[in-house]
Amino acid sequence: MTLQWPGFLLLLAFVPVLIAVYVWALRRRKKFAVRYSSLSLLRDLVPRQSWIRQHLPFALFMLALISLIGALSRPVAKVTIPSGQTAVVLAIDVSLSMCSTDILPNRLEAAKEAAISFIDRQDPEIQIGIVAFAGFAVQVQAPTNDRELLYDAVESLVTARRTAIGSAILEAINVLSEFDSQVAPFSFQDATSSPRAMPEGEYLQHTIVLLTDGVANAGPFPIDAAQQAVDRAIRVYTIGFGTANPNSPFGGPNCTDSIFSGGQFGGGGQFGGGGGGFNRGIDEETLQEIADMSGGIYYAATSANELQEVFQQLPVYLITREEIMEVSVFFAALGAAFVALAMLFSLRWHPLP
């Protein structure tokens, strides 16, 4: 901490002077005090806390004076503040296989609970967006720190047909592009461009978290989509969710064939299509490759508790910077608080006649 006007500290010389005047005034009053023949009688008559009641208001007044002089010297300090808002996009698989009841009540409900717990743990500076994907991907909630909006977005998820992992990554990129101008939006017309947002080996603070329990069978190829995240310096963290029981029955809440079943947004362009038939296993190899190439991490979760642990381990990157800030207001506020306390105690213990 440094001072912009250190000369005002000379005013601290008045503090011992005032203390000396206070002590002199107390001694002067003793000359007019009533004398008792027994000191023990005096101790019985005077409450134990009388010393505190007598001197505490003055002590608080001295502290207030010191704080206010400190404020006049205009102290400045280095403080760490966020350099910009950080966004995390949760891309959640809502394909029909998320209705599997190998994880009760089903995979989708367990994923919702883990996502809500993740949202609850984040700082207000962290903005969270929600993308849902089945046969194609759609933004459910733009990045926000409004907990109620995020809860509603997560709870609104229902299942549909097919799995478009590549589409989920591309949609998450576009969600981030609307949030931060550093992120170039994706379009199939410009798919061959490489809009690197940061120097090689460095990444933006924004991240994509992709949770799926299956294999891509619609939309762009996942690796091609992941390359678009790499080109924009965005980390992609992938989560493979589900057990080794591919024949678990479907059921549970929110398991309905929704508007996602059309799949009209999957495939096409230079990226081709995921293709393939219905597959209820997890393509861990692809998820691992997506994470590796983008600087993220692949996690496997085979139970609701493991998924909760995975969400707890997910790193969130909050970029900060040091800034010189004047902190006079804190000294002034502290001084005002001391003055208020001194007046309160003085009026309570020594009321005016």
N, C-alpha and C positions, 0 to 999 in steps of 0.2 A: 504494500500500500504506500502511495506517495501523496504529498500534499501540494496543491497548486498555490495556496496562499499560506505558507508556513509562518509568516510573521504574526498571524493572529494568535499563535500559541503563546506569545508573550503575555496575553491576557490571563494565562494560567497563574501568573504571579499574584493575582488578586485572590486566588483561592486560599493560600495560607494566611493572607492578611485577614480575610473574612473569618477564618477559623480562629485566629488570634483574638479578633474583636468579640467573637461569640464566647470564647473562654473568659475573656475579661469581663464581659457582661454578667456571666454566671457568678464569677467571684464577687462582683460588686453587689449582687443580690444577696449573697450570704451575709453581708454585714447587717442586713435588716432582718435576717431570719430569727425566729424565736429559739432561744436556747433551752435545751432540755437537760435535766440533771442526769438522765440515764440514756445512753446510746441504745441499749437494748429496747427501751420503750419506743425510741424513734424508728428502729427497724420494724417493730411490730405495727406501727401506724402507717408506714409507707409501703405500698404494694411492691412486690418483687419486680414487676414489670415497669415500675415507674421510670427507671433509668432509660429503658427503651422508648417509652412514651415521650420522655422529655427530649431525647436527642435524635430519634429516628427522622422526624420531619426535616430537621436541619441537615442531616446527612444526605437525605434524598435531594434536598435543594442543592447541595454541593455537587452531587453527581449530575444533576440536571445542568448546572452551570458548566461543568467540564464537558458534557456531551454537546452543549450548544456552542462552546468555543471550538470543539472539534469540528462541528458542522461549518463554522465560519472559515476554518482553514481549508475547506473544500478538498477532502480526501478523495482519491481515485484508486480504483483497484481493477485488476484483471479478472474478468468473469467469463465463464464458459457458457455459451448460448448456442442453441441449434442454428445452423447456417441455412437451413431450409427444411421444409416439411418432408417427411419420409412416408412413402406409401408401400403397403404390402397388399398384393392381390391374392386372395384365396380362390383358386380354381378347383371347384369341387365336382367330382364325378357324380352325376345323377342318372346313370344308366340303370336299366332294370336289374342288373346283377347286384346293385346296391341294396336291393330288397332281400338279399340272402340273410337268413336268420342264424348263420353260424356264429354271429356276434349279435347278441340280443340288445334291444328288440329287433333290430336289423342293422346292417352296416351304415345305412344312411343316417339313422337316428344317432348312432354312436359317433359318426363324423360330425353331425350338427353339435352335439354336446361338446366335443373336443374343440370345435371352431369357436363356440361361444366362450369357453374357458380361455382360449387364446386371446380373444377380443378383450375379455375382462382384465387380462394381465398387462395390456399395453398402456404406455404413457399417452397423455393427451396429444403429444406432438406426432404420434404415429397415426397416419390415416390408413384405413383398411377398406379395400374394395372386395366385392364378391362377384365371381364369375361361375356360372353353372354350365356344365356341358354334358351332352348325351350325343345325339346324332349331329349336333352343331353346338356352338358355344354362344352364350349371351351374357351381357352384363346385367347382373341383378341389382347391384348397388355400386355406385361410384364411390371412390375413396372418401371416407369421412371418419371423424372420431365421435360421431353421434351414436352412442351405444344402442339406443332404442331402434334406430334405423337399421343398424347392423343385425340386431337380434331378429327383427321382423324379416330381414332379407334371408337370414339363415333358416328360420323356421318355415319360410314359404317354399323351400325347395321340395320338389316332388320328382319322381323318377320318370324315365322315358326310354326309348329304344336307342341302341347302338352307342358307340364310344368314339368320340373325336378328340383325341388327346392333342393333336396338332392344332386343331381349331381353338382349343382352350388356351394354348400358349399365345397364339396370334391375337386372340381377343384380349387377353391380359395385357399384351404389349399396347394395344390400342387404348385400353383403359388408362394405362400409365401415360400414354402420349397426351391424353386430355388433361391429365393432372400436372404434368411437367413438360414444358416445351423442349427440354433437352432430349426427350425421347421421341424419335421420329415414328409416326404412325406407319402401320403396315398396309400395303395394298398389293394385290397380285400383279398389277402393272409394273410396280417398282421392286419386284421380288428379288431381282439380281443386284440391287444396290446394296452398299455396305455402310449405313449411316452410323459409324462408330461414334459413340457419345463421349468416350473417355480414351486416354492413351492405352496402348496394349498392356494388359495385366492389371489395369485398374477398373473399378466397377462403380456404377451409380449406387446410391444408398437404397434405391427401391429394389424390391424382390418379388418374385412370383413363387407361390407355394401351390404345387399341383398335387391333388390327392385323387388316386384312382384305384379301382380294384380289378381292372381288366386289361385288355389288349386293344389297341387302336383298330377299329374296323370301319371307320368313316373319316372323312375330312383329309387334310394334308398329312403327309408323312411327319410323324413327331420329330424326327431328327432334323428335317428341313425347317420346321417351325422353330426348333430350339436354336438353330443357327441364326435366325432372326433376332433372338434374344441375345445371343453372343455378340452379334454385330452392333447391338445397342448397349452393350456393357451391363446387361441385366442378369443377375443370378437367378437360376431356377432351382428350387428345392423340390424334390419329388418324394412322394409317399406312396408306397404300395400297401394297400389295406385289405386284409382278408386272411382267412385260414387256408389250410391245404385241403379243405373239404369242398371240392367243386360242385358237389351234388346237394348242397344244403338247400332246403326249400325256400321259396320266396314268401314274403308276408310282412306284416307289421304296418304301422301308419305311413301315410304319404306314398304308398306304392301304387301308382296309377299311371296309365299310359297317357302322357300329357302332350301338349303341342310340340314337344321336341321330336315326336315320332316322324315328322315330315322329312327331316334331314336335308332340307333344300339348300342349306348353307355349306354342306360338306363337299370337299373335293374341288376339282377344277383348277384351271390356271396352270402355271409352270410347276406347281408342287405335286400334281397328280392327286391320287386319292389313297386313303389307307386301305380300302377294300377289305376283303376277307369276310368270313362268316362269323357267327356268334361264338364268342370264346369267353369262358368265365374264369380263366386263369389270370395271373398277373405277369405282364411282360417286364420282369425285373431288369433284364438286360438293357432294354431300351430306356427305362427310367434311370438306371445307373448312368448310361451314356449321356442322357440329357443333363443330369446333374454335373457330371464330370466336365463336359465341354463348356458349360456356362459358369463354372465356379461355384456351384451349389453342392448339396449333399443329398444322397439318396437314403431314405429311411424305410424300414419294413416294420409293419405293425400287424400283429395277428390277433389282437384283442383290443377291447375298449380302453383298458388301462395302458397298454402299450401305445395306443394312439395318443392318449393324454400326455404321456411322457415325451413322445415325439414333438408334439406341439410346444411343450415346455422347453425343449432343446433348440427349437428353431431360432436362429440368430436374427435380430432386428438391428439394422445399421442406422444409427442416428448420427449424422455428420454434424460436428460442432466446430465452433471457432472461438478464439479468445478475443475479447473486446474490452477496451478501456472504458470504464464507466464510473461516473462520479457517484459516490455513495453518501454525500452530505445529508440526503433526505433521511437516511437511516439514523444518523446521529441526532438530527433534529427531532425525529419521531421519538427516539429514546429519551432525549431531554424533556420533551413534552410529557412523556409518560411519567418521568420522575417528578416533574412539577405537579402533575395531577395527583400522584400518590402522596406527595408531601402535603398538599392542601387538604386532601381527604383525611389523612391521619391527624393533621393539626386541628381541623375543625371537629373531628370526632373525639379526640382526647382533651382538647383545650377549647371548648366552645366559647364563642363570644358572649359577653354578658348581655 
